[in-house]
Amino acid sequence: MRSIALKLPEDLMEESSRFAGKLNVSRAEYIRIAIRRMNRNTAARFRAERLSEVSKRVREESMKVNAEFAAFERDPDA
């Protein structure tokens, strides 16, 4: 496992230590959990943004296809 050194404001350090203790994990493990959670949330946000971007690109074509299906459902013999 690799290590890093980071500086934290005193209040954040104290709060992290207090919550880590309440969860019966080390402060280092508590910080690892927080980073993993932030990474998951960030990845999910980027996926959602990408999906929205791609959806906007295909929206016009999708609307044309939907219109064709709607026309067929109204009059299948046309």
C-alpha positions in Angstrom: 0.0 0.0 0.0 1.3 3.4 -0.9 1.2 6.3 1.5 0.6 10.0 1.3 1.0 12.9 3.6 -1.6 15.6 3.8 -2.3 18.6 5.9 -5.8 19.0 7.4 -7.3 21.8 9.3 -7.4 21.1 13.0 -11.2 20.9 13.2 -11.3 18.4 10.3 -8.7 16.3 11.9 -10.5 16.2 15.3 -13.8 15.5 13.7 -12.4 12.7 11.6 -10.7 11.2 14.7 -13.9 11.4 16.7 -16.1 9.8 14.0 -13.5 7.1 13.3 -13.5 6.2 17.0 -17.3 6.0 17.0 -17.1 3.6 14.0 -14.2 1.6 15.6 -11.9 2.2 12.7 -8.6 4.0 12.5 -8.5 7.5 11.3 -6.5 6.3 8.3 -9.2 3.8 7.4 -11.9 6.4 8.0 -10.1 8.7 5.5 -9.7 5.8 3.0 -13.5 5.2 3.2 -14.2 8.9 2.6 -12.0 8.9 -0.4 -13.6 5.8 -1.9 -17.0 7.3 -1.4 -16.0 10.5 -3.0 -14.5 8.6 -5.9 -17.7 6.6 -6.4 -19.8 9.8 -6.2 -17.5 11.6 -8.7 -17.5 8.7 -11.1 -21.3 8.5 -10.9 -21.6 12.3 -11.6 -19.3 12.0 -14.6 -21.3 9.0 -16.0 -24.5 10.9 -15.6 -23.1 14.0 -17.3 -21.8 11.8 -20.2 -25.1 10.0 -20.5 -26.9 13.4 -20.6 -24.5 14.6 -23.3 -24.9 11.5 -25.5 -28.7 11.6 -25.0 -28.9 15.2 -26.3 -26.9 14.1 -29.4 -29.4 11.3 -30.3 -32.5 13.1 -29.2 -33.4 14.4 -32.6 -33.0 11.0 -34.3 -35.0 9.4 -31.5 -37.9 11.8 -32.0 -38.0 10.9 -35.7 -38.1 7.2 -34.9 -40.8 7.8 -32.3 -42.9 9.7 -34.8 -42.6 6.9 -37.3 -43.7 4.4 -34.7 -46.6 6.6 -33.7 -47.7 7.0 -37.3 -47.6 3.2 -37.8 -49.6 2.6 -34.6 -52.3 5.0 -35.9 -52.4 3.5 -39.3 -50.5 0.2 -39.8 -51.5 0.0 -43.5 -50.1 3.4 -44.5 
